[in-house]
């Protein structure tokens, strides 16, 4: 085979080789790429990459979130992947230990959601907005105190519910299940109050009648009896 050093000078060949080696090394590194979610399993998602060239396989990876604040990621949500310089299996639960050994370029990624102008407008741009397809849940690790916001309903479960301040009812308060409500201050209402029995100052008011107050099914109105 004839030498071609006269056609391709050594300096040019060395530069081309160095460039090729650098590009090959860069191709082994992870990259931040746009993607969309195609499957969700808890805090683990499978994404497809929203690029056309080159075609890439779907990849499963952890979401970029804490155990203590978890978002309801849905199939179709858009975001991007963020590469790590070390293997993530040890912290994501897939096993193994991290090292600085070179990883495959799609093997150490994390999913990060990206905002879109198609999102619904916030109720207040200066307030934290938390919502999900089924509402929102705030709870302790032991689940002994739970605040659930669902469609048309808010549920509070706790051993003790302490309210410090004024309590305003614009609707109907009902369904106390035979429990006891202790108020440390006056109860003020602009509407009627209905109760099966009332005790005030140690005196039973079952047969007492006051304007706007019905006790024990008695008649409303009239002076105190």
C-alpha positions, 0 to 999 in steps of 0.5 A: 500500500503506497504512502499518502503522506504527500497528499495528507500532511502529518500535521493535518492528519494528527489534528483530524485524529485528535478531533475524532478522539475528542468527539468519540469521548464526548459521545460517551458522556451523558447529555441533557435532552428533551423528553416526555414521560411514557410510564410512571412507577412511583418516583421512577419514570420511563421517558422517550426522547423528543429528538428525531436524530439520532433515534434513542431508546426509551430509558427508565430513571428516577425523578429529581425529587425528594421523598418528602415532596412528590409531584403527581407525574403523569404520562405525557408530562414533558421535561428533560434528563440531567446526566450524573457523573457517577452511577446512581443505582446506589441512591435510586434503589437499583443497587450497586455502588457509585464510582467515577468509572465511565458510564454508558451515556444513557445510564446515569440520568435523572428526569426533571420536569420543565414548565410550559406556557400551556399550564393553567394560569396560577390563582395568585402569581405570588402564592405557592400553588399545589394541585394534582389530578386528584387534589393534594395530600399533606401528611406525616410519615406515620400517617397519623395526621393527614390533610386531604384536598379532593374535589369539593371536599377537604378532610383532616385526620388527626388526634388533635386539631387545634385552631388558633383564631376566628372560625368562620362558617359560611355554610353548614357545620354538621357530622361531628359524630358525637364528639366534643367541641370546646371553644375558648371564646364566644361563638358568633353567628348571623344565622340560626343555631340548632342543637339537640341539647345545650348546656350553658353555665352548668344549666341545661337549656333543652326547654329554653327558647331564644330568638334564632335558637332552637334547642331539642326541637322546641319552638324558636323565638320568644323570651328566655323561658 
